[in-house]
Amino acid sequence: MLAGMFTTLKPEIEANAANSVATPTFTLKRVNKGTGVKIIINKTKGATGYYIYMTKRDNAYSSYLYNGGEYEEEIAEVKKNGKAKRIYTIKGLQKGTYSFKVLAYAEENIYDSASGKVYTDTDYSDYSAVQSIYVKAAKKKSTTEKTYDFSKAKVGDIIKFGSYEQDDDMTNGKEEIEWIVLAKDSKRIFVMSKYSLDSLPYNSKKTDITWEDCTLRKWLNDSFYKNAFTKKERTMINTVKLKNDDNPYYGIEGGNDTKDKIFLLSLGDILNSSYGFDSDSSKYDILRRCAPTAYAKIQGAWSSEMFYIDSFREKSLTIDGEISWWWWLRSPGGDTHSAALVEMEGRLDKNGISVTRSGNGFGLAIRPALYINIKS
């Protein structure tokens, strides 16, 4: 899925079989030295606005597909000052081929004599023909990379390292990632992200699985690793040997030890008081609570809109203005095709949930962890 400049896709929009709005046509033009696209919509009879949709397969931010096919997202409702705006430009796209289509609509204010109120009636066109365009990678600027010195960082401090899309506005670039320092020695710091940064299933298929072979581990150590950190930053990230313990409550095997650069915390980690966590798994631990970024919510992270939360409980779960939500651990759950997690209140769910849980506001969030050298 692409995100950033997108609003939520409007699935309720259906093209009408017979309507007063003509089917739109448009042209595409590469701009911004080939790294952006200008959509020029030809004037369409009866239209007061347009919706533009874009599809990109396996982009830099997501590697899985929607229902086995390409997932389209609405880029924008193109309308300005109540009138149809026919030119829309997107900059800063990732390299690849993008497909576009356009839907026109007409809004009309109608007076209802029975109620004495005015309501808006909307008529939609058929979708335009799909057009595609190739966007090339931007040339790298010869800039001096940021240097790091975490020698003065203390356990519990927030540091910034790397960058990732977080505000769901890709036009302004990626945002710096904030990390909580869990431990420190003379050479490195151990950190976990302050916010959950994305939402993906633990594994793409429901099957017996351990951390060693799950698709989320592959994504963290490949796609996320490459997209969130520069070449210089990657040299600061340690490869560490992880002990993947069995689930101590159900005896489910945790699998082989692994060597990882980016990983998720384990049940043991999340109960480790030396990291600042409460050693009682049933306690409502504030440090274990984690709010998702705007981007993570768009990717399908569990959201408050999916079920009712009373105002008192919502206030108690709010972190920096956002509700804390569920996030994956790397440890197995109560059976061989589930994984443990942290609940919204900061308690541990040792039984866990199906490894394929994802999307549509019911997905679990991702809170990466890593070891970083103190100095670059």
C-alpha positions in Angstrom: 0.0 0.0 0.0 1.1 3.5 -0.7 0.5 6.1 1.9 1.6 9.6 2.9 -0.3 11.9 0.6 -3.4 9.7 0.7 -6.7 10.1 2.3 -8.9 7.0 3.1 -10.2 5.1 0.1 -13.9 5.7 -0.3 -15.3 2.2 -1.0 -18.9 3.6 -1.0 -18.3 5.4 -4.3 -19.8 3.4 -7.1 -19.7 4.4 -10.8 -23.3 5.0 -12.0 -24.6 3.1 -15.0 -26.4 6.1 -16.2 -25.7 9.6 -15.0 -25.2 13.2 -15.9 -21.5 13.3 -15.4 -19.3 12.3 -18.3 -16.4 9.8 -17.9 -13.2 11.8 -17.4 -10.1 11.6 -19.5 -6.6 12.7 -18.4 -2.9 12.8 -19.3 0.2 12.1 -17.2 3.4 14.0 -17.2 6.7 13.3 -15.3 7.8 16.3 -13.3 10.4 17.1 -10.6 13.3 15.7 -12.7 11.3 12.5 -13.4 10.6 11.8 -9.7 7.0 13.1 -9.7 3.8 12.9 -11.7 1.4 15.6 -12.8 -2.2 14.5 -13.5 -3.9 16.8 -16.0 -7.6 16.1 -16.1 -9.4 17.2 -19.2 -12.5 19.4 -18.5 -15.4 16.9 -17.9 -19.0 17.8 -18.6 -21.0 18.3 -15.5 -18.1 17.6 -13.0 -17.6 19.7 -9.9 -14.8 17.6 -8.6 -12.6 14.5 -9.2 -11.2 11.6 -7.2 -7.7 10.4 -8.4 -6.7 6.8 -7.6 -3.2 5.4 -7.8 -1.8 1.8 -7.6 1.7 0.7 -7.1 2.7 -2.9 -6.6 5.2 -3.9 -3.9 6.4 -0.4 -3.1 9.1 0.6 -0.6 6.6 0.9 2.3 4.7 -2.3 1.9 5.5 -5.7 0.3 2.2 -7.4 0.5 -0.9 -7.1 -1.7 -4.6 -6.6 -1.0 -6.7 -9.7 -1.6 -4.0 -11.1 -3.9 -4.1 -8.2 -6.3 -3.0 -4.6 -6.5 -4.4 -2.3 -3.8 -5.5 1.1 -5.0 -5.6 4.2 -2.8 -7.3 7.5 -3.3 -4.6 10.2 -3.6 -6.9 13.2 -3.4 -10.3 14.7 -3.9 -9.4 17.3 -6.4 -11.6 20.3 -5.6 -10.8 23.9 -4.7 -13.1 26.6 -3.5 -16.1 24.6 -4.5 -14.9 24.1 -8.1 -13.3 21.2 -9.9 -9.5 21.6 -10.0 -8.1 19.7 -13.0 -4.3 19.6 -12.3 -2.8 17.6 -9.4 1.0 17.1 -8.8 2.7 14.4 -6.7 6.4 14.7 -5.9 8.9 12.5 -4.1 7.6 9.1 -5.3 9.6 5.9 -5.0 11.1 4.4 -8.2 8.6 2.3 -10.1 5.5 2.1 -12.3 2.3 3.8 -11.1 -1.2 3.3 -12.5 -3.8 6.0 -12.3 -7.6 6.3 -12.9 -10.0 9.2 -12.3 -13.6 9.4 -11.1 -15.6 12.6 -11.7 -18.6 13.7 -9.6 -21.2 16.4 -9.6 -22.7 17.9 -6.4 -26.0 19.7 -6.4 -27.8 21.4 -3.5 -31.4 20.4 -3.5 -34.1 22.0 -1.4 -36.5 19.5 0.4 -39.8 21.3 0.7 -41.1 18.7 3.2 -38.3 19.3 5.7 -37.4 22.8 4.7 -33.7 21.7 4.6 -31.1 21.7 1.8 -29.2 18.5 1.2 -26.4 17.7 -1.2 -27.0 15.1 -4.0 -23.9 13.6 -5.6 -23.7 11.9 -9.0 -20.7 9.9 -10.0 -19.2 9.1 -13.5 -17.8 5.9 -14.7 -14.1 5.4 -14.0 -11.7 6.6 -16.6 -9.4 4.3 -18.5 -6.3 3.3 -16.5 -3.0 5.0 -17.5 0.5 4.1 -16.2 3.7 5.9 -16.0 7.3 5.0 -14.8 8.9 7.2 -12.2 12.7 7.1 -11.8 14.7 7.3 -8.7 15.8 10.7 -7.6 19.5 11.5 -7.9 21.3 11.5 -4.6 22.4 14.8 -3.3 26.0 15.2 -2.3 25.2 16.2 1.3 27.1 15.5 4.5 25.5 12.7 6.4 24.4 13.4 10.0 26.9 12.3 12.7 25.8 10.7 16.0 27.1 10.7 19.5 25.0 8.9 22.1 27.7 8.9 24.8 25.6 11.1 27.1 22.4 9.2 26.5 21.0 7.6 29.7 18.5 4.7 30.2 15.1 6.1 29.7 16.2 9.0 27.4 14.6 9.5 24.0 17.1 9.6 21.1 16.6 10.2 17.3 18.1 7.8 14.8 17.0 7.0 11.2 13.8 8.1 9.6 10.5 6.6 8.4 7.2 7.8 7.1 5.1 8.6 10.2 2.7 11.6 9.7 1.1 10.0 6.6 2.1 12.9 4.4 4.7 11.6 2.0 5.1 15.0 0.3 7.1 16.3 3.3 9.5 13.4 3.4 10.2 10.9 6.2 10.3 11.8 9.8 13.1 11.1 12.3 12.4 8.0 14.4 12.4 8.4 18.2 13.8 5.6 20.3 13.6 4.9 24.1 17.0 3.8 25.5 16.5 0.5 27.4 20.1 -0.3 28.2 23.6 1.1 27.7 27.2 -0.1 27.9 30.5 1.4 26.9 30.1 0.7 23.2 26.4 0.6 22.4 22.8 1.4 23.4 19.8 -0.9 23.3 16.6 0.9 22.1 13.0 0.3 21.1 10.9 2.7 19.1 8.8 5.2 21.1 5.9 4.8 18.7 4.8 1.8 16.7 5.9 2.5 13.1 3.9 0.2 10.9 1.4 -2.6 10.8 2.0 -6.0 9.2 1.1 -9.6 10.0 3.7 -11.7 12.0 3.6 -14.1 9.1 1.8 -14.0 5.7 0.4 -17.5 6.1 -1.3 -19.2 9.0 1.0 -22.1 9.6 3.3 -23.4 12.3 6.0 -20.7 12.5 8.7 -19.3 14.7 10.6 -16.0 14.7 13.4 -17.5 12.6 11.2 -18.1 9.6 8.4 -15.5 9.9 7.8 -12.9 7.2 7.9 -10.0 9.7 11.5 -10.8 10.6 12.4 -10.8 6.9 10.7 -7.4 6.4 12.4 -5.8 9.4 15.9 -6.9 8.4 15.4 -6.1 4.7 12.8 -3.5 3.7 12.6 -1.6 7.0 16.3 -1.8 7.5 17.1 -0.3 4.1 14.3 2.3 4.1 14.7 3.6 7.6 18.4 4.0 7.7 21.1 5.5 5.5 24.2 3.6 4.5 26.1 5.3 7.2 23.5 4.7 9.8 23.4 1.0 8.9 27.1 0.7 9.8 26.1 1.8 13.4 23.6 -1.0 13.8 24.9 -4.2 15.5 24.0 -7.7 14.4 23.1 -9.5 17.6 22.5 -13.1 18.5 18.9 -13.5 19.9 17.8 -16.3 22.1 14.3 -17.2 21.1 13.0 -18.8 24.3 9.9 -21.0 24.5 6.7 -19.6 25.7 7.1 -20.2 29.5 3.3 -20.3 30.1 2.3 -22.8 27.4 5.6 -24.5 26.5 5.4 -23.6 22.8 8.8 -23.7 21.2 10.4 -20.4 20.3 12.7 -22.0 17.7 16.4 -21.6 16.9 18.5 -18.7 18.0 18.8 -16.0 15.3 21.2 -13.2 14.2 19.3 -10.0 13.6 19.9 -6.3 13.1 16.3 -5.3 13.7 14.0 -7.3 15.8 11.0 -7.4 18.1 11.1 -7.6 21.9 10.4 -11.0 23.5 8.3 -12.0 26.5 11.5 -12.1 28.5 12.5 -8.6 27.4 9.2 -7.1 28.2 9.3 -8.4 31.8 12.9 -7.3 32.4 13.0 -4.7 35.2 16.5 -3.6 34.2 15.0 -2.2 31.0 12.4 -0.3 33.1 9.5 -2.7 32.5 7.3 -4.1 35.3 8.2 -7.7 36.0 4.5 -8.6 36.5 2.9 -9.5 33.2 -0.6 -8.5 34.4 0.3 -5.0 35.4 -0.7 -2.0 33.4 2.8 -0.9 32.5 3.0 2.6 31.0 6.4 1.9 29.4 4.8 -1.1 27.6 2.0 1.1 26.2 2.7 2.3 22.7 0.7 4.7 20.4 0.9 4.1 16.6 1.9 6.8 14.2 -0.6 8.2 11.7 1.1 6.1 9.0 0.8 2.9 11.1 -2.9 3.5 11.5 -3.4 3.9 7.8 -1.5 0.6 7.3 -4.2 -1.1 9.4 -3.0 -0.9 13.0 -5.8 -1.6 15.6 -7.8 1.6 16.1 -10.2 3.0 18.6 -12.8 3.4 15.9 -13.2 -0.4 15.8 -14.8 -0.7 19.3 -16.2 1.5 22.1 -13.9 2.9 24.7 -15.4 5.0 27.5 -14.0 8.5 27.9 -12.3 7.7 31.3 -10.5 4.6 29.9 -9.5 6.5 26.7 -8.0 9.3 28.7 -6.0 6.8 30.8 -4.6 5.1 27.7 -3.7 8.3 25.8 0.0 8.8 25.0 1.0 12.1 23.4 -2.6 12.5 22.2 -2.9 9.1 20.7 -4.4 5.9 22.1 -2.0 3.1 23.0 -2.6 -0.1 20.8 -1.6 -3.7 20.6 1.8 -4.6 19.2 3.7 -7.8 18.3 6.3 -9.6 20.3 8.6 -12.1 18.7 7.8 -14.9 21.2 5.3 -17.6 20.3 1.8 -17.5 21.8 -0.4 -20.3 23.1 0.0 -22.5 20.0 2.4 -22.9 17.1 0.6 -20.5 14.7 0.1 -17.6 17.1 2.5 -14.9 18.5 2.5 -13.1 21.8 1.7 -9.4 22.1 1.3 -6.4 24.3 -2.2 -5.1 24.9 -3.3 -1.5 24.9 -3.2 -1.2 28.7 0.4 -2.4 28.8 -0.4 -6.0 29.9 1.0 -9.0 28.2 -1.1 -11.3 26.2 0.8 -14.5 26.6 -1.7 -16.6 24.6 -1.3 -14.2 21.7 -3.2 -14.0 18.4 -3.1 -15.6 15.0 0.1 -14.7 13.1 -1.9 -13.6 10.1 -3.8 -10.9 11.9 -3.6 -7.7 9.8 -5.2 -4.7 8.2 -8.5 -2.7 8.2 -8.1 -1.4 11.7 -7.6 -4.8 13.3 -3.9 -5.3 12.6 -1.1 -5.3 15.2 1.5 -2.6 15.3 5.3 -3.0 14.9 7.7 -1.6 17.5 11.2 -2.3 16.4 14.2 -2.7 18.6 18.0 -2.7 17.9 21.5 -2.1 19.2 23.3 1.1 18.1 26.9 2.0 18.4 27.4 5.0 20.7 29.3 7.0 18.0 29.2 7.1 14.3 
